[in-house]
Amino acid sequence: MLDTKQRRRIYFTVDQKHEIWDRWQRGESMSSIGRGFDRDSSSIYPLLAHTGGIRPPTRKRSRLALTLAEREEISRGLTSFLSMRSIARRLGRSPSTVSREVKRNGGTSRYRAARSDQSAWDRSRRPKPCKLACNRSLCQTVAGKLQRHWSLEQIAGWLRRKYPGEGHNHVSHETIYRSLYVQARGVLKKELLSHLRAKRKIRRSQYASLKRDGLGQIKDAVSISERPASVEVRAIPGHWEGDLIAGSTNSYIATLVERHSRYVMLAKVANKDTNSVVSALLKQSHKLPSELYKSLTWDRGKELADHKRFKLATNADVYFCDPHSPWQRGSNENTNRLLRQYFQKGTDLSVYSQVKLNAVARQLNERLRKTLSYETPAERFEACVAATG
């Protein structure tokens, strides 16, 4: 006989909801939060998803509003057939305040303190319209930039640069986030979420952990710890970071990022073997002045096992990250995440031609960057090329 007994539906108390939001903002996963309440993550998701993963502000009563105790005093006064003025004197309130309170909640014969207090709390919901809802032109501009895969900080920075001194045409990236994830605002369409770098449906905490990994053993590898300090501070152009992004059917694209300008180059590779990868990198290096190819920092992947051939052909030093530390090539890791907007995980990357890769790289290089004071990598890199003469 099948056990038809089902687990009783849980209703979280106010304190429990506060704890869930506290743990979510600390970066805990829904599964971890659910275990704390002996529930599945599916019990936590509806609470978080209702406001797009963004904690709603705590509601507070106005200090001028009638309290529940005052409403109970009104109810007792009405039962004793006291006049509105008499009740108002007891409360130290204006007679008109008491009169309006009684009238809007059923009159003298139907007034109830608890029900009136709840009705007042419900009526007090007056959400302030956000800036994008009040400025349709600004909203359309933001939506257009999102469709071009701009990040929210890039949009906010571009607006400040485009309209200096025009506060009504500025909007913070946080306001855009809230307009996207909190659909109750009814400003930006939910479909625009697909243009964000992260494809998640609700917003994650900035403290949520990111798992990274690094693999491979390289013979005669020069550690990143031996890289000159001048490379670390990004003051001198010509120092690159590189990696591979993978697709289905053993397809790969080599990615290169110049540390000073964040300029991106993409190379089509036949497969992951070191001969193919090094040959593709050498082909890209011929497009640059030798002064702008001074070093290359790579992960511990075996695809660059033949790094000596690369160094001999380009006279560029090659450095490798510490094992399991790909974050040491931060610019390249960030670029690889950007590229997933164009090359989704699990897709066959071999179908893209070098012409297509160049077009994607050009689009990335023409994006504004916050770290470049909202200049584009193309602008910064062209200045470096011009300086080489």
Protein Blocks (a to p, Z undefined) as FASTA:
>chain_A
ZZfbdcddddddfklmmmmmmmmmnopafklmmmmnopafklmmmmmmmnnopacddddd
dfkbccfklmmmmmmmmmnopafklmmmmnopafklmmmmmmmnnpjmlgcfklmmmmmm
mmmpccdddfklmmmklmmmmmmmmmnopafklmmmmmmmmmghilklgccfklmmmmmm
mmmnopagfklmmmpmblcfbdcdfkbccddddedjdehiacfklpcfklmnomaghiac
ddddddehhiacdddddfklopacddddfblcfklmmmmmmmmmmmpcfklombccddfb
fklmmmmmmmmmnopacddddehilklmmmlmmmmmmmmmmmcghiafklpcfklmmmmm
mmmmmpccfkloopafklmmmmmmmmnZZ
